[in-house]
Amino acid sequence: MRETILTVKKEFVNKYKKGYPLIFEEALENIKTLKEEGQIITLIDEKKAFLGRGYYGKQNKGTGWILSNSKKSDIDYKLFYDKLRNAFSKREKFYYSRDTNAFRAFNGEGDGIGGLTIDYFNGYYLITWYSKGIYAFKDMILKAIKALVPLDGIYEKKRFDENGMVIDENSYVCGRKASEPLIVKENGVNFAIYLNDGAMVGIFLDQKEVRKSIKDKYSENKRVLNTFSYTGAFSMAAAKGNAITTSVDLAARSLDKTIENFTINNIDHKEHNIIVEDIFVYFKQAKKNDLKFDVVILDPPSFATSKDNRFSAARDYKDLIKLAIDITEDEGLIVASTNCATFNMIKFKKFIDQAFKESNKNYEILEEHHLPEDFAVTEKFPEGNYLKVVFIRIN
């Protein structure tokens, strides 16, 4: 693959000297020399000093990733093999866990290859490619995975459509095809996933420690409301902890998906409430009927649109917390979560503080969570640690 030498503008040089991995278009002098995604890029300063080597690949974050800060290193099979081997070995304990067989095996820039993630699901690997640029190295990466670990099969998601959706409907790559659903286990809770069904498989692995806390500490004999519930993952954790749950999501398929997850956990779904409705409509009805919960879980997407409501985490999270406060018992718990990368934990806590002040309520923070251990992050790219979760008790 041909190599292109690009000069970094003076104001960005220090950033790349410190090992920052994301290549910004606005940081480059001669960007027009980039023609084909997958081109190997060498970055230099105006004195021609080496800064890093990576690849050209357009995604919503930037225009490519640096993979090596060594002048002697090539972007070749050995580089991918070594980075994958290091990542898999760091997660050795997860492979041998008795109660969890679903985890992040490779986490993008946190493991040294921006634009690529690999998840492990009970013998199967799911690769997500975030640009045509990283996809150009598919053969080398597949070869390295097969050389490093035993596997039942490999699936992939090509997330380099302009709106972030999956390019191909068929995600199967090689090996034995997975059953549908494939049953996986996380901290003793079962989940039904579908490796060949669109962009999402049925569970977000980055919330594993949050679900464990809910199950182990905050569910016994509680009434738990799970908002934006998707396939009911938080509801499963709470129900396993002996809670009665209410799951609310606007998507019609959430009903069948949540029932399926209750069923594979040997829990009678009829003892729980599963409601297909706009959560903002539900909040109004609950307040009107003086309905209260012991635990309210807020895990909205960064952006959500319904017929009557538009939600943006950066703009509206404070008001979402206020709605939750209205239907949470005194001494109850709100689990506030966001994966929105446009603000940090400090700003998130300001939203929480403002919401409680405007609601004339006191609160206490019991727990804080960022990404779990298998979602490796690097201090050279702090925005990669996107998850923010706060357990808030109303006093």
Residue, then its C-alpha position, 0 to 999 in steps of 0.5 A: m500500500r503506498e505511503t503518503i508523507l503529510t506535514v502537520k501544521k505548527e499549532f498541532v505538532n506538540k499534540y502529535k509529539k505527545g502521542y495523540p492518535l487521531i488525525f484531524e484534517e485541519a491539522l494537515e498542510n497538504i490534505k489534497t494528496l490523500k486520494e484513497e482510504g487505506q493509504i499509509i500516512t507518515l506525519i512530519d513537522e515543517k522541519k521534516a522530523f517524524l511524528g507518527r505513521g498510520y492510515y487514512g480513513k474517514q469517520n465522524k471523528g477525523t480523517g485517520w489514525i496514527l498506529s505507530n510513533s516509531k520511525k522504524s515501524d511499518i504498517d504491516y501484518k506484524l504490527f496488527y498481530d502484535k497489537l492484537r496479541n497484546a490486547f487478547s493477553k490483557r483480557e486473559k482472565f475474561y476468557y476463563s471467567r465462569d460467569t461471563n463470556a461476553f466482553r470487549a476483546f479489542n478497543g480501538e485506539g485504547d489498544g493501539i488501532g483507532g477505528l477498529t473494535i472486536d467483541y467476544f461473544n461465547g466463542y464468536y468474534l464480532i469485528t466493527w470497522y469504522s472506516k473504509g481505511i481500516y477495512a483495507f487491512k481486513d485480510m491482515i487483521l483476520k489472519a492475525i485473529k485466526a493465528l492468535v485465538p481459537l474461535d467458532g466464527i467471525y462476524e463483522k459490522k461495517r459502520f462506515d456509512e455516512n450516518g453510521m449505519v451498517i453497510d451490509e445486512n449479512s455480517y457473517v465472515c467465516g467459521r461456523k454460523a452462530s445460533e440465532p439467538l446466541i445466548v451469552k452470559e454476563n455476571g451470571v445473567n443471560f442475554a440473547i444476541y443476534l450477530n447478524d441483525g443490523a448494527m446492534v446485537g442486543i447488549f451494550l457491553d460497556q455497561k457490565e459493571v453498572r448492571k452488576s452494581i444494580k443487581d448486587k446492591y440496589s435491587e432486592n425487593k425494589r421497584v425499578l424503572n428502566t427507561f430507554s430500555y432497548t432489550g431490557a438488559f438493565s431490567m434483567a440485572a435488576a430482576k436477577g437481584n430480586a426487583i420488580t421491573t418496568s421497562v419502557d422503550l418507544a421501539a415496538r421490537s423492545l417488547d419481544k426482545t425483553i420477553e425473550n431475555f426474561t425467558i432465557n433467565n427463567i423469569d416470568h415476564k408477566e410479573h414485570n411490566i414491559i411498555v412500548e411508549d415514548i418515555f416522555v409521555y410515560f413520565k407525564q402519566a406516571k407523575k399524574n398518577d402519583l406513581k413512584f419507583d425505588v430505582v430509576i435508570l436513565d440511559p438515553p442515546s445521545f440523540a433521540t427523536s419521537k413524534d412529539n419529542r426531540f432529545s439531545a443529551a448535551r442539551d436536555y439531560k438536566d431536564l431528564i433528571k428532573l423528570a426522574i426525580d418527580i417519580t423517584e421515592d425519597e431515599g430512592l436511587i437514580v442511575a444516570s448514564t450517558n455515552c455522549a462524548t461532547f461533555n465530560m464527567i465534570k459537566f455531567k455532574k453540573f447537569i445533575d446538580q442543577a436538576f436537583k437544585e431546580s427540584n428543591k431536592n438534596y442528593e448524595i452520589l453513591e457510585e461513579h463509573h467510566l468504561p470497564e476494564d476490558f474497554a481499554v483507554t489511553e491517556k493520550f486520547p482521553e475522549g475515548n473514555y466516553l462513558k459516564v454513570v452516576f448513582i444518585r440517592i435522593n435525600 
